[in-house]
Amino acid sequence: RSWEWIDKQYFVVRERSLSPDGRLLSREIITDVNQGVVDDRFYGERLSTKESITKLLVDAGFTNVEFHGAMKTDSQRNQDLGMMERRFIITAVVDKAWTPVKTKKGEATEKHVVVVFGDPKYKDPVKPGAAFDKDDFNTINSLKKGLAEIAGYKFSYMNHHDSLFHDLEKLKDSIQLVFNLCDEGYYNNPRYELHVPAILEILKIPYTGANPQCLAYCYDKSLVRGVAMEMGIPVPHGYFIKPEDQIYDANIGFPVIVKPNFGDSSYGITAKSVCYNIQELDKAIANLRNNLGYDKPILVEEYLLGKDLTLGVIGNPGHCMTVLPIVEEDYSGLPEGLPKICGYEAKWDMSEDNPYGVLKSIPAEIPEDTAKVIEDSSLKLFDRLECRDYARFDWRLNSNGKPKLLEVNPNPGWCWDGHLAKMCKIAGISYPRMIQMILEAADDRYHGTRTEWDTSCVPDASKIVDDDYKKVMKRN
């Protein structure tokens, strides 16, 4: 208990005690020497450690949190400052979108787009080292530079999954669109990739890309195979191995390729996934089970020896829809003896001695009728699997030159050096323009009836070099 004079007429008595939940509770009784007690009030103060303050700032989006020591504050009126006497100086940095000046009534305003990423605080089992690294942050910075070139939008960014739902809920009335780039999944769990659009559906916030159902479909490679076969679209021969299976019918011959049935980003697919006999097949399955800890179903498919192809789509049926140039992987620089696959090593291993680092994506040299089969089948799958705004379809030719579907990728990689960006570059579409087209596709799906892409916002607007690859789909 303490007391002090406030001035010649008033004095205050203070009582302090520690509450069970760790707060410091204070009672102040202010007395007028002529009138008696004029105020009797209680308040609580949260006591924090250096660690708890750091966590609070990091959770709020700050980085580079530093403590610079304590300072003592003196009262000019010789008052008892209590806990306010000792103060700490803390600095931190936050990357926050600039808030533009409010426009006058009637003036056009920028559309507010929130970009959602994976959370770098949490482990990511797909990434090398299971963590975000320098390349990831450089990729994000390249995206932000691209977004800065797009007029008509203002962008803010969210990557803190602990508070993602509440952060979106708080801003939902000011958000015109969410750019969902969280392909890592909610809390960086690939199986929870569909949770992010599910949150946006619950909050009724428009967003780019696939809905939860589409992501669930396409995460299951065997299910996509079944849908494709039902539609008459060819897929490699294959079979499904459940976790409890000890015996399986290897009835498709060799070579084969072993894949996790659930997953994307080529997780679990390496040079050792290609098997030329039963012993190598057993080792590949054991590697997935024991070394990677993958305890879900495994898909074994015939390993196709023809060209490795991929096709991208931006847009939606009934609106603008662009089919991008088909590209093929150039394996000409790969050392002899290594399987020609664009697996985990090619996508994630940045080391200088990685033999798969020589892979390049080049315009596909395939017959016109083969390209047509791939295009038509991809568009049918886009519609059947409920893809939205953008998607990528992976194909491979067999030894007879016939295309077979490998995988459907809704919300494919958006990075500046990914396959979608490479296809766009071949088509004369810059990286900022590619991003803009995805935003336009989503915005139009919710609000418009656009039949032509907007070419006014980016200097080098969309320019397809080959009319065979440009289609504006107008379906009822």
N, C-alpha and C positions, 0 to 999 in steps of 0.2 A: 504494500500500500504506500502511496506517496501523495503529496499535495503541494500546490504552488499557487501563488497569486497570479491571476491573469492581468489585472490592473488594480487600481486602488479600491475598486468597488466589488470585483468578482474574484473568487478563488475556486479551484477545482481539486477534487479528491479522486484519485484513481486507484482501482483495485484490479489486479491481473491474476489469472490462473490458467493452467494448461488443460484443454478439453481432452476427452478420450480419443477424439479423432485427430489430435495433433495440432489443433489451432490454438492460438493465444487469445483468450477471451478477456476483454477489458470492460470495466464499468467506470463511467465518468459521472460524477455528481458535481454540478456547477451551482454555486451558492452566491446570491446577492446579499451583501452585508445588511441591507435594509429590508429585503423582501423574503430572505431565506432561500430554499432550494428552488431554482428556476428550470433546471434540466437534469434529468437522470436517464442516461442512455447506455446501451450495450453495443459492442461491435466485436467481430472476430477477425483475426489476421492469420493467413496461412503461412506457416513456417516452411521455408524451402532450403534445400541443400544446393550446393553447386551442381551436383549431378542432376537433381530434379529440374533445376532451371534450364540446364543444357538440354535435357530431354524435351521440356516444354517448347523451347525455341525450335529444336530440330523437327518436332512433330508439326509445328506451325509453318514449316517450310524454310527455315533459316539454315544457313551453312556457315562454316568458319566462325563458330562461336568461341569467343576469347574473353577471359576474365583479366582485368587490368588492375586488380588490387582494390583496397577499400579507401574511403575517404571519410573524414569526420566532419559533421556539419554542426555549426554553432548557431544558436538562436540569438537574433538581434535583441530579443526582449528577455533574454535569460530564461526562456521556458525550458521545461523538461521535454525534450523531443522524443524520449522513449526509444522505440525501435527505429525511428527515422533518423536518429543521430548518426548511425553507422550505415553508409551506403556503398554499394559496389558499382564499379563502372564495367559494363559489359558491351562488347560490340559483336555484331553478327551481320550477315549478308543475306538478302533475299532477292530472288529473280522474279520480278513482278511486272506484269504488263502495264505500260503507261496509260493512265486514265485520261482520255481526251476531254477537251472542254465541251460542256453541254451546248448543244445547238439550239438555235431559236426555234420556236414553234413553226412547224411547216417545212423545216429544212430536212434534207435526207440525213439519216444517221447510219453509222457503221453497224454491221451485224456483229453481235457479240458471240464468239465461238470459244468454247472451252476445250482445250486439247488435253486428253487424258493419256498418261503414260504408265508404264510399270513403275513399281516403287523400289528405288535403289537401296532402301534400308533393309530389304528382305532378300534372302537367298533366291537365286533363280537357277533351278536344276538344269536348264537347257544350256546356259551360257558356260563358257570355259571358266573354271574356278568357281562356278555357281554364284557369280556376283557380277554386277555392273562394272565395266572397266572403262578405260580412257576412250576406246573406240565407241562404246555406247554413248558416252556424253558428247563426243564429236559428232556422232550421227544426229543426236537431238539438236545440237547447235546448228548443224547444216539445215535441218528442217525449219528451225526458227528463222534462219536467214531467208529461206525460201518463202515462208509465210509473210515475212516483212515486205516482200515484193508484190504481194497481192493487195490490190485496193478494194475498199468496200467492206473490210472486216477489221475487227479488233480481236486480238487473241489473248487469252489468259491460260494458265497451265496448272494442271493438278497431277500430282504423283504420290500423294500421301494416302494410302489405302485405309489406314486406321480411321480417318475422318472423311473418306470420300463420299459416302452417302450423305452425311450431314452437310458437307461443303457444297455439294450439288443441290441439295434441298434448299439451302439458304439462298442460293443464287438463281434458283430455277426460273423466277419471274423475269430475270434479266438476260437469260441465255436463249439465243435463237437456235443454236446448234452445238452439239458436242462432237468433236472430231475424235472418235474412239481409236486411238493408236496403242491401246493396251493389249497388244498381242501376246504379252507375257502371261496374261491371265490375272485375275484378282489375287492379290498378295503373291504375284509372280508364280502362281500355280497354273500350269497349262490346262489342267482339267477344269479350271474355273474361268477360262476365257469368256465363257458365255455369261458369267455372273455380272460383268460390267454392263453389257446391254440390258440384262435383266433389271439391274438397278435403274437404268435410264427408262425402261418401260414402266416400272413402278412409279417413278417420279413424273412420267409423261413428258420427258424432255426429248426432243428430236435428236437423232444422232446419225453419224455416218456408218456405213457398212452393214454387215450381216446381223440378223436378229439371233436371239439365243437358240432357237430351233435349228437354224442353218448351221451354226457353229457346232452344235451337238451332233448333227448328221455327219459333218465333214471331218470331225475329230476321229470318227470311226471309219477306218479305211475299208474294212470288210463290208460295212453297211453301204458305203458309196459304191463299192463293186457290185453289190446286189442291185442297187437302184439302176446303175448303168446297164447291167445285163438285162434287166427287165425292160429297159428302153431300147434294147438292141444295139447298145454301144459296146464295142469289144474291149475286154480287159485281159491282162495276162492270166494264164492258168495259175491256180494257186490253191492253198488250203490253210485252214484256221487251226491253230493249236491253243487250247485252253490251258490255264496255269496248272491244272491238275492232271493234264494228259502226260502219261509216261510213254505211250505208244502212239505213233501217228503214221498215216499212210502217205509215204513219199512217192506218189504215183505220177508225178509230172516230169520226171527225169531231171537231169542236171545240164547246165548250171542253174542255180536258184539264188534268190536274194531274200534275206531274212530281215523283217522289219517289225518294230513295235506296232501293234494294230492301232493303238491310241497314240496320238502325238503329231507334231509337225516340226518344222525347222530342221528336218533330217536328223532329229535326235535318235541316237542308237543305230544309225545307218552309216557304216564305215566300209573301208576296203575289205575288211574281214567278214562283212555281211554277205559277200558274194561267195557262194560255195560250189565246188565242182565235184564233191562226192559226199557220201553219208557221214564220214568222219568230220569233215569241215562243217557240215550242217549241224552236227551235235555240238561242236565247239562254239559255233555262232549262237546257238540257242542258249548254251550254258553261259556265254559271255553276257548276254542280255539279262539272264536270270541272276547270275552270281556277282558279276562285276558292276553292272549298272543298277542292280536291285530292281529290275523291271519285273513286276509280279502280275502283269495283265496279259491278255491274249497276244499271241504272236501271229503274224501273217507271213507265209512263205509263198513267194511267187516265182514263176519262171523268169530268169534273167534274160531280158531281150538284148539283142546284139546290134540293133539298128540305131539310127540317130535319136538323140535325146532332145526332145522338143518341149517348148512351153509357149502358151498363148495367153495374153492378158485382155481383159475387157474392162472398160470404164463406162458407166452409165446404167440405164435401166430399161427394160422392155416398156414400150409405150412412150418413152421420152428419148432424149439423145442417148445414143449408145455407140461407142467406138470400139471396134475390134482392132487390137494392136497387132503389129507384125509378129508373125511366129519367129521365134529365135531358136537356135540350136546351140548346144554346148560344144565348143571346139576342144577336142581331146588330143589334138595333134602334137602338143608339147608334153603330153604325159608319158613318163618312162614306160617302156615295154614291161608287161607282166602285171601292171596294176589295172584293176577293173575300171571301166569307163563309166563312173557314176559321179554325180554332183551331190556327195553326201556331206556328213558332218565336217570332215576335214576341209572340204572346199569352201564351206560357208563360214566356219568358225575359227579355223586354225590360221593365225596370222604370222606364224613363224617363217623365217626365210628359207628353211630347209624343207618346208612342206611341199611335196611333189605336186599336190593338187592346187597349189597356188598359181599355176600357169594356166588354169582354165579360163576361157573367155566365152562370152555369149556373142554370137554372130547371127546375121540374118539367115534364116533357114533356106537351104537349097533343096526343095522338095517339089514333086510334081503338083500341078494345079489341082488335080482331083484329090490328092492326099490332103492338101491344105484345106480344101472345101469340106472334106469329111471332118477334119479337126475343128474347123470353125463352126460348122452346123451343129456338131455334137456338143461342143462347149457351150453354145448358146442354149441348147435344149437343157443341158445340165444346170446352167445358170438359173433358168426359170424353174426347173423341177425341184432343185435343192433350196430355192428361195434365197439365192445370193442377191446382194444389193450393192449398188454403187461401184464396186470394183471387185474383181476376182481374177485368179490365175489358174490355168488348167495345165497339168503336166502330162505329157504323152511320150511314148517311145515306139519306134518302128521295130517290127520283128525282122527276121532275116529275109523275109519276102517283101519288105517295104510297106507292110500294113500297119497303120497306127493303132495303138492300144492305150487306153486311159490308165494312168498311174495314180493320179491324185487330183482332188479339187481343193483349192486354197481360197476360201473366202477371207476377206481382210488380209490379203497377201502383204509381204514385206514392203514397207513404205520408205525405206531408207534410200538415200541418193544414189547408192551403187547397187541396189537390188535389181532383181530380174524385171520388175515392172518398170522401173526407171530406165533400164537398158532398152526395153522395148520402145518406150516413149522416145528415147533419144534417137533410135533408128527411124522413128516416125516423124522426127522433127519437132518433138514436144519437149520443152525444157522441164526441169525438175519442178520449179515453181508452178508452171502451167499444169503439170500432172496433178499436183496437190489441189490446185484450183478446180480442176475438172471433177475431182472426187467430191469436193465441197459443193460444187454446182449440182452434181448428180443427186446428192442427198437433199439439198435445199429444194430442188425441183420436185423430187419425189414427195416431199411433204406439202409443198405450197404451189407448185406451178405446172405449166403445160409446155415447157421449153421443148422446141424441136430442133434448135440449133445451139451449139455451144456459144457462150459469151466470149468474144475475142477482143474485148476492149480493155481488159484489166491488166494484162501482162504484155510487155513489149513484143516478145516473140510468141504470139498466140498460136494456138493449135494449127499445125500444118502437116497433113498426112502426105508422105511422099509417094505412096502407091494407093490409088483409089480402090484397089481390090481389098484393102484392109480397112476401109472406112465405111461403116454402115450406120445409118440412122434408122432405128427400128421404130415403127409406128404400128403397134399391135393393139387391138381392142381387147 
